[in-house]
């Protein structure tokens, strides 16, 4: 989730190594330990089990933090993580290991941890809406049966913090700074937990896709860690330029999907299934809409009206609105305009969600309906889970969105970083996952990124894309939770080379 940045807040921290679990709240919260400072080198481990795809899976969870050091070996931060490890397996070190990141920048790993791949998920309804009482339930689709998972909270997200007020946020808060220190941290984790032999995977959601795309190359070049797979969940643009006509045109298939969901299209389009209707829109977008936008103000009046009629037909908007905006419909206007006559707005990250504004007029929505809904269910659940089930005792506030502003976006070449990593590592595969109703990181832009990632076309057999009938967090919909996890499971197993297979072209 992009562009949710707040003012920086740096908290001082203390160091404690290998603290053991104490299930007695009274003992854990002693006078000496009651603090809002992170224990930078500490962990607590608990044991559990879950049934996944009908199979009993015992596992342990280590919740804690590991240090980040500067070039002089001084501790400058502690990064909080939750490490899910299947127990009772014969060859633990060679099991696949997944590092999972969310986005923002500035948001914790909570979303995929208790919404997607972990063994415990939110109690929500089948479409992802909050229910009370809040809580968690077992996830029968978790990938923990085939891979161990580490959920990582970058500095100033979740419980992660800097090591003191004198530590500058600029060391962490930027595209390349973020990638550099997290690669170093992953090296520490792999060493501490003896996972050098494991096939390794990076999963990122939203801005997390920018992060893991850069990490794929940084881990290789600076840490000599080679990953087998990168999964991009609701990917950003990855530094791949698309300003002007391309930026405007690529939104249309998402508009069409949203309009179809809300039954705002013409009857002949509405009669088709979503995935049967969208190819028509995609073809128009590439072959007619994009060239028309490229003509700018020199397009003929007749052609402009012809294109406007088709854009209106596919977007569900009035033709007059399309013409008033010179064929270029912003996302803000679309979210406000589509259901204006019904008195609703649609969500940014998931346009299935409806909002109610102070007034129907205007060109921007008052709030993001989906994000408000998600925070409603995720915030109580993650605090209950970490503090009660996993026994991690702290007075720290868990940052759903933490203070990482200002964020340095300069030098974002993460798409090219990923291409280089794929070119240099024949074992590296990449999977894109997108929700059709995501308006922040829309599905057609994800396809475009995949197409543009490797202009040579020589890597396309290791690139794949999957779409789901939900939004940014496609896994919140019950049907998509099962399908998307199965796609991950298949991706992981497929990208592990056979024993003795050489990494060569």
ABEGO torsion letter per residue (X at the ends): XBGBBBBBBBBBBBBBBGBBBBABAAAABBAAABBABBBABBBBBBBBBBBBGGBBBBBBBBBBBBBBBBAAGBBABBBBBBBBBBBGBABAAABBBBBBBBBOBGBBAAAAAAABABABBBBBBAAGBBBOBBEBBBBAABAAAABBBBBBBBBGBEABBBAEAABBAAAABBAAAAAAAAAAAAAAAAAAAGAAABBBBBBBBEAAAAAAAAAAAAAAAAAGBBBABBBBBGBBAGGBBABEAAAAAAAAAAAAAAAAAAGABBAAAAABBAAAAAAAAAAAAAAAAAAAAAAEAABBAAAAAAAAAAAAAAAGBBAAAAAAAGGBBBAAAAAAAAAAAAGBBBBAABAABBBBBABABEABBABBAAAAAAAAAAAAAAAAAAAAAAGBBBABBBBABBBAOBBBABGBAAAAAAAAAAAABAABBBBBBBBAABAABBAAAAAAAAAAABAAGAAAAABBBBBBBBBABAAABAAAAAAAAAAAAAAAAAABBBBGBBBBX
